[in-house]
């Protein structure tokens, strides 16, 4: 049963009854539980604050209730779509509820002469509403209706192209298992060291002299070949509030590649820089992520990209960027400090590594342009610019790293030039 707003207002504009005398407090509690089940961090304290806010503001219309609860339950911009859908469905907006059900259930008939205008329901919200039955004291439970929600299931093929933001909790678990099984092939490059090889093209003078002494003066030419090895991989991942859904998935990706190869160095940054390489070397992903959570204190906060890159260049670059390292920068380019000093630090980082790849989840939107100050400061100093919002984009990243890199000797002057170069891949 979905609670109605009718219990909170008499419909003629009169003053609503006090919170204690109505069922509004109970409705707000169930609404908070739905939001928490959908992924919003809401506890009992938030519910109490919401009731106090309602008493202070006074609820006369649906819009008053919407913005009062919004002020208490929503503290990040990425939570707004989920809250908006949950409010209109939970508090019984019949038109929107019908449209949401038409999107969720393919078996519901839709008239052909009526265009489809329904907004896609977030899967976390659909899962929270479908999995929670609200029962009140003194009411008989309604007859349970079972239906086939085919739209809430994704096969592995569909899961590959699904945005992390739209996945349900079960789909997120399946995506994590698929990421754990991924392997990131990085092209092996020749080093300055050699190893003995009878089919090599270069004569090994020292080995030849040693062999001739052992053979009693007979000269037996020994050959050698250059040793090939993949370059070090450095991952710098943004964990600010705008990146929270994607950074948590990328943590599983970083754990997988750290345990798959050597010379992988992982860093998280928000308001400060954290080296999590040692924590991710734990084979058990749960143990590794628990150590990361204990080490990092600025989850889902602001972003100081310029300051964190400057700290990396000053403290860590000489340790981890040797031997032609490849750097993956995972961020949306939103810097709370207005990109102060970011361009200079990005130029230094670009000159210190073999290849710098910027992975931005916002690039999934058609027509996206890097207009933020942070994005404009980063863009001229990267060799490649790619999206990272689903499993397919991560697989494409592996294909890019397995090919011969095309290093930009001079930074591209515009976003169009960089995208044109990417299309040439």
C-alpha positions as CSV (number, residue, x, y, z in Angstrom):
1,X,0.0,0.0,0.0
2,X,1.4,3.4,-1.0
3,X,0.6,6.2,1.6
4,X,-1.4,9.1,0.4
5,X,-0.9,12.8,0.9
6,X,-4.6,13.1,1.6
7,X,-4.0,12.2,5.2
8,X,-2.0,15.4,5.6
9,X,-4.4,17.9,4.1
10,X,-8.1,18.3,4.0
11,X,-8.0,19.5,0.4
12,X,-9.8,22.8,1.0
13,X,-6.8,24.9,2.0
14,X,-7.5,24.7,5.7
15,X,-4.8,24.4,8.3
16,X,-3.6,20.7,8.5
17,X,-3.8,18.9,11.8
18,X,-0.8,18.7,14.0
19,X,1.8,16.1,13.2
20,X,1.0,14.1,16.3
21,X,-2.7,14.0,15.5
22,X,-2.3,12.9,11.9
23,X,-0.6,10.0,10.1
24,X,1.9,12.3,8.5
25,X,4.7,11.2,10.9
26,X,4.1,7.5,10.0
27,X,4.1,8.4,6.2
28,X,7.3,10.3,6.5
29,X,8.9,7.4,8.3
30,X,7.9,5.0,5.6
31,X,9.1,7.4,2.9
32,X,12.5,7.7,4.6
33,X,12.7,3.9,4.7
34,X,12.1,3.8,0.9
35,X,14.8,6.3,0.2
36,X,17.2,4.5,2.4
37,X,16.4,1.2,0.6
38,X,17.1,3.0,-2.7
39,X,20.6,4.1,-1.6
40,X,20.2,7.5,0.1
41,X,22.1,7.8,3.5
42,X,19.0,8.5,5.7
43,X,18.9,7.4,9.4
44,X,16.5,8.0,12.3
45,X,18.0,11.4,12.9
46,X,17.0,12.6,9.5
47,X,13.4,11.5,10.0
48,X,13.2,13.4,13.3
49,X,14.7,16.5,11.6
50,X,12.1,16.1,8.8
51,X,9.2,16.1,11.2
52,X,10.6,19.1,13.0
53,X,10.9,20.9,9.7
54,X,7.3,20.1,8.8
55,X,6.2,21.5,12.2
56,X,8.2,24.7,11.6
57,X,7.2,25.3,8.0
58,X,3.6,24.0,8.0
59,X,2.3,21.9,5.1
60,X,-0.5,23.4,3.1
61,X,0.3,22.0,-0.4
62,X,2.1,19.2,-2.0
63,X,4.9,21.5,-3.1
64,X,5.5,22.7,0.5
65,X,5.9,19.1,1.6
66,X,8.2,18.3,-1.4
67,X,10.7,21.1,-0.7
68,X,10.6,20.7,3.1
69,X,11.6,17.0,2.8
70,X,14.0,17.8,0.0
71,X,15.9,20.2,2.3
72,X,16.3,17.4,4.9
73,X,16.9,14.3,2.8
74,X,18.9,15.6,-0.2
75,X,22.4,16.9,0.3
76,X,24.0,16.2,-3.1
77,X,23.0,17.0,-6.6
78,X,23.1,13.4,-7.8
79,X,20.5,12.4,-5.3
80,X,17.9,14.8,-6.8
81,X,16.5,12.6,-9.6
82,X,16.0,9.6,-7.2
83,X,14.3,11.8,-4.6
84,X,12.0,13.4,-7.2
85,X,10.8,10.1,-8.6
86,X,10.4,8.6,-5.1
87,X,8.4,11.6,-3.9
88,X,5.9,11.6,-6.7
89,X,5.4,7.9,-6.7
90,X,5.3,7.4,-2.9
91,X,2.9,10.4,-2.3
92,X,0.6,9.3,-5.1
93,X,0.8,11.4,-8.1
94,X,-1.5,9.2,-10.3
95,X,-0.3,10.4,-13.7
96,X,3.4,10.0,-12.9
97,X,2.8,6.6,-11.2
98,X,1.0,5.3,-14.3
99,X,3.9,6.5,-16.5
100,X,6.5,4.8,-14.2
101,X,4.6,1.6,-14.2
102,X,4.4,1.6,-18.0
103,X,8.2,2.0,-18.1
104,X,8.8,-0.7,-15.5
105,X,6.3,-3.3,-16.7
106,X,6.3,-4.2,-20.4
107,X,3.1,-6.2,-20.0
108,X,1.0,-3.1,-19.3
109,X,-0.8,-2.1,-22.5
110,X,-0.2,1.5,-23.7
111,X,-2.6,3.0,-26.3
112,X,-0.9,3.4,-29.6
113,X,-2.3,6.9,-30.2
114,X,-0.8,8.1,-27.0
115,X,3.0,8.9,-27.2
116,X,5.2,7.5,-24.5
117,X,6.3,10.3,-22.2
118,X,7.2,8.2,-19.1
119,X,10.6,8.9,-17.6
120,X,12.7,5.8,-16.9
121,X,12.4,4.7,-13.3
122,X,15.8,4.5,-11.5
123,X,16.4,0.8,-10.8
124,X,17.3,1.4,-7.2
125,X,14.0,3.1,-6.6
126,X,12.0,0.3,-8.4
127,X,13.8,-2.3,-6.3
128,X,13.0,-0.4,-3.1
129,X,9.4,0.1,-3.9
130,X,8.9,-3.5,-5.2
131,X,10.7,-5.1,-2.3
132,X,9.0,-3.2,0.6
133,X,5.4,-3.8,1.6
134,X,4.0,-1.2,4.0
135,X,1.7,-2.5,6.7
136,X,-0.1,-0.4,9.3
137,X,-1.6,-1.6,12.6
138,X,-5.3,-2.3,12.3
139,X,-5.3,-2.8,8.5
140,X,-5.7,-6.1,6.8
141,X,-2.8,-6.9,4.4
142,X,-3.8,-6.4,0.8
143,X,-3.9,-9.3,-1.6
144,X,-0.4,-9.8,-3.0
145,X,-0.2,-9.4,-6.7
146,X,2.7,-11.0,-8.6
147,X,3.9,-9.7,-11.9
148,X,6.8,-10.3,-14.2
149,X,9.0,-7.2,-14.1
150,X,11.1,-8.1,-17.1
151,X,12.6,-4.6,-17.3
152,X,14.3,-5.1,-13.9
153,X,16.6,-7.9,-15.1
154,X,19.5,-7.5,-17.4
155,X,21.4,-10.3,-19.1
156,X,25.2,-10.1,-19.2
157,X,25.0,-8.6,-22.7
158,X,22.7,-5.8,-21.6
159,X,24.7,-5.3,-18.4
160,X,27.8,-4.5,-20.5
161,X,26.3,-1.3,-21.9
162,X,24.3,-0.3,-18.8
163,X,25.3,2.9,-17.0
164,X,26.5,2.2,-13.4
165,X,24.1,4.9,-12.2
166,X,21.1,3.0,-13.5
167,X,22.0,-0.4,-12.1
168,X,20.0,-2.0,-9.3
169,X,21.8,-3.5,-6.3
170,X,21.7,-7.0,-7.8
171,X,23.1,-5.7,-11.1
172,X,25.9,-3.8,-9.3
173,X,26.9,-7.1,-7.6
174,X,27.0,-8.9,-10.9
175,X,29.0,-6.0,-12.4
176,X,31.5,-6.2,-9.6
177,X,32.0,-10.0,-10.3
178,X,32.5,-9.3,-14.0
179,X,35.1,-6.5,-13.2
180,X,36.9,-8.9,-10.8
181,X,37.3,-11.3,-13.7
182,X,38.6,-8.7,-16.1
183,X,42.2,-8.5,-17.2
184,X,43.8,-5.3,-18.5
185,X,46.2,-6.0,-21.3
186,X,48.9,-3.4,-21.5
187,X,51.2,-3.4,-24.5
188,X,54.7,-4.7,-23.6
189,X,57.4,-2.3,-24.5
190,X,61.2,-2.9,-25.0
191,X,63.4,-2.0,-22.1
192,X,67.2,-1.3,-21.9
193,X,67.9,-4.8,-20.5
194,X,68.7,-7.9,-22.6
195,X,68.3,-11.6,-22.0
196,X,70.0,-14.5,-23.8
197,X,68.3,-15.7,-26.9
198,X,69.8,-18.0,-29.5
199,X,67.5,-16.4,-32.1
200,X,68.3,-12.8,-31.2
201,X,69.8,-10.4,-33.6
202,X,72.5,-8.8,-31.4
203,X,75.7,-10.6,-30.4
204,X,76.3,-10.8,-26.7
205,X,80.1,-10.1,-26.5
206,X,80.5,-11.1,-22.8
207,X,78.6,-14.4,-23.2
208,X,80.6,-15.1,-26.4
209,X,83.9,-14.6,-24.6
210,X,82.8,-16.8,-21.6
211,X,81.7,-19.6,-24.0
212,X,85.0,-19.4,-26.0
213,X,87.0,-19.8,-22.8
214,X,85.0,-22.8,-21.8
215,X,85.3,-24.3,-25.3
216,X,89.1,-24.1,-25.4
217,X,89.3,-21.1,-27.7
218,X,86.5,-22.1,-30.1
219,X,84.4,-19.0,-30.7
220,X,80.7,-19.7,-30.4
221,X,78.7,-16.6,-31.0
222,X,76.1,-16.0,-28.3
223,X,73.1,-13.8,-29.1
224,X,70.7,-11.7,-27.0
225,X,67.4,-9.8,-27.3
226,X,65.9,-6.8,-25.6
227,X,63.6,-7.7,-22.7
228,X,60.0,-6.5,-23.1
229,X,57.8,-5.5,-20.2
230,X,54.6,-3.6,-19.7
231,X,55.1,-0.1,-18.3
232,X,54.0,0.8,-14.7
233,X,50.4,1.8,-14.4
234,X,49.4,4.7,-12.1
235,X,45.7,5.3,-11.4
236,X,44.5,8.6,-9.9
237,X,40.8,8.3,-9.0
238,X,38.4,11.1,-7.9
239,X,36.2,10.2,-4.9
240,X,34.2,13.4,-4.6
241,X,30.4,13.5,-4.3
242,X,29.8,13.9,-8.0
243,X,31.9,10.8,-8.7
244,X,30.7,8.5,-5.8
245,X,28.7,6.0,-7.9
246,X,31.5,5.5,-10.4
247,X,34.5,5.7,-8.1
248,X,33.2,2.8,-6.0
249,X,33.0,0.7,-9.1
250,X,36.4,1.8,-10.2
251,X,37.8,0.7,-6.8
252,X,36.9,-2.9,-7.8
253,X,38.6,-2.3,-11.1
254,X,41.7,-1.1,-9.4
255,X,41.7,-4.0,-7.1
256,X,41.4,-6.4,-10.0
257,X,44.4,-4.9,-11.9
258,X,46.5,-4.5,-8.8
259,X,46.3,-8.3,-8.1
260,X,46.7,-9.2,-11.8
261,X,50.1,-7.6,-12.5
262,X,53.0,-5.9,-10.8
263,X,54.0,-2.2,-10.8
264,X,50.4,-0.8,-10.3
265,X,50.1,2.2,-8.1
266,X,46.6,3.5,-7.0
267,X,45.7,6.9,-5.5
268,X,42.4,8.4,-4.4
269,X,41.9,12.1,-4.1
270,X,39.1,14.4,-3.0
271,X,40.2,17.1,-0.7
272,X,43.5,15.2,-0.1
273,X,45.6,12.6,-1.8
274,X,45.7,9.0,-0.4
275,X,48.0,6.2,-1.6
276,X,45.9,2.9,-1.4
277,X,48.3,0.6,-3.3
278,X,49.2,-1.5,-0.3
279,X,45.6,-1.9,0.8
280,X,44.5,-3.1,-2.6
281,X,47.1,-5.8,-2.7
282,X,44.9,-7.9,-0.4
283,X,43.5,-10.8,-2.4
284,X,40.1,-10.6,-0.7
285,X,38.3,-7.7,-2.2
286,X,36.2,-7.1,1.0
287,X,39.3,-7.0,3.2
288,X,41.0,-4.6,0.7
289,X,38.0,-2.2,0.5
290,X,37.7,-2.3,4.3
291,X,41.3,-1.1,4.6
292,X,40.7,1.5,2.0
293,X,37.7,2.8,3.8
294,X,39.6,3.0,7.1
295,X,42.5,4.9,5.4
296,X,40.5,7.4,3.4
297,X,38.5,10.1,5.3
298,X,37.2,12.4,2.5
299,X,34.6,10.2,0.8
300,X,31.9,12.0,-1.2
301,X,33.2,15.5,-0.3
302,X,34.6,18.3,-2.3
303,X,37.4,18.1,-4.9
304,X,40.8,19.8,-4.9
305,X,42.2,18.5,-8.2
306,X,44.9,21.1,-8.5
307,X,46.2,20.6,-4.9
308,X,46.1,16.8,-5.1
309,X,47.9,16.7,-8.4
310,X,50.5,19.1,-7.0
311,X,51.0,16.8,-4.0
312,X,51.4,13.8,-6.3
313,X,54.0,15.6,-8.5
314,X,56.0,16.7,-5.4
315,X,55.9,13.5,-3.4
316,X,55.1,10.5,-5.6
317,X,56.0,11.3,-9.2
318,X,59.7,10.4,-9.0
319,X,58.8,7.1,-7.2
320,X,56.1,5.7,-9.4
321,X,56.4,7.4,-12.8
322,X,59.8,5.9,-13.8
323,X,60.3,3.6,-16.8
324,X,57.6,5.3,-18.9
325,X,54.5,4.9,-16.7
326,X,51.0,5.1,-18.1
327,X,48.7,7.3,-16.0
328,X,44.9,6.9,-15.8
329,X,43.2,10.1,-14.4
330,X,39.6,9.3,-13.4
331,X,37.6,12.5,-12.7
332,X,34.7,14.6,-14.0
333,X,36.9,17.7,-13.9
334,X,34.8,19.6,-11.4
335,X,37.2,21.5,-9.1
336,X,35.9,23.5,-6.1
337,X,39.0,25.7,-6.2
338,X,38.3,27.0,-9.7
339,X,41.2,25.0,-11.2
340,X,43.8,27.2,-9.5
341,X,47.2,26.0,-10.6
342,X,45.8,22.9,-12.2
343,X,47.0,23.6,-15.7
344,X,50.7,23.9,-14.6
345,X,50.4,20.7,-12.5
346,X,48.8,18.8,-15.4
347,X,51.5,19.9,-17.8
348,X,54.2,18.6,-15.3
349,X,52.3,15.3,-14.9
350,X,52.0,14.9,-18.7
351,X,55.7,15.5,-19.3
352,X,56.6,13.0,-16.5
353,X,54.7,9.9,-17.9
354,X,54.7,8.0,-21.2
355,X,50.9,8.4,-21.7
356,X,48.2,10.3,-19.8
357,X,44.6,9.1,-20.3
358,X,41.6,11.0,-18.9
359,X,38.6,8.9,-18.0
360,X,35.5,11.0,-17.5
361,X,32.0,9.6,-16.8
362,X,30.4,12.8,-18.1
363,X,31.6,12.0,-21.6
364,X,28.8,9.4,-21.9
365,X,26.3,12.3,-22.6
366,X,25.9,13.2,-26.2
367,X,27.0,16.7,-26.9
368,X,29.1,17.0,-23.7
369,X,31.7,19.8,-23.8
370,X,34.2,20.4,-21.0
371,X,33.1,23.9,-20.0
372,X,34.1,23.6,-16.3
373,X,37.3,25.4,-15.4
374,X,38.9,22.2,-14.2
375,X,38.0,20.3,-17.3
376,X,39.4,23.1,-19.5
377,X,42.7,23.1,-17.5
378,X,43.0,19.3,-17.8
379,X,42.1,18.7,-21.5
380,X,45.1,20.3,-23.2
381,X,47.5,18.0,-21.4
382,X,46.0,14.5,-22.0
383,X,46.8,12.0,-24.7
384,X,43.4,10.4,-24.7
385,X,39.9,11.3,-23.5
386,X,37.4,8.5,-22.9
387,X,34.2,7.7,-21.0
388,X,34.1,5.4,-18.0
389,X,30.5,4.7,-17.1
390,X,29.8,1.1,-17.8
391,X,31.5,-2.3,-18.3
392,X,31.8,-1.7,-22.1
393,X,33.9,1.5,-21.6
394,X,36.3,-0.4,-19.2
395,X,36.7,-3.1,-21.9
396,X,37.4,-0.5,-24.5
397,X,40.1,1.0,-22.2
398,X,41.8,-2.4,-22.2
399,X,41.7,-2.5,-26.0
400,X,43.3,1.0,-26.2
401,X,46.1,0.1,-23.8
402,X,47.0,-3.0,-25.7
403,X,47.7,-1.0,-28.9
404,X,50.7,1.1,-29.8
405,X,50.3,4.4,-28.0
406,X,50.0,7.6,-30.0
407,X,51.8,10.1,-27.9
408,X,50.9,13.8,-28.5
409,X,54.1,15.7,-28.6
410,X,52.3,19.0,-28.4
411,X,49.0,19.4,-26.6
412,X,45.9,19.6,-28.7
413,X,44.4,23.1,-28.7
414,X,40.7,22.1,-28.6
415,X,38.3,19.5,-27.5
416,X,37.4,18.9,-31.2
417,X,41.0,18.0,-32.1
418,X,41.2,15.5,-29.2
419,X,37.9,13.8,-30.1
420,X,38.9,13.7,-33.8
421,X,42.1,11.9,-32.7
422,X,40.1,9.5,-30.6
423,X,37.8,8.7,-33.5
424,X,40.9,7.7,-35.5
425,X,41.5,4.8,-33.1
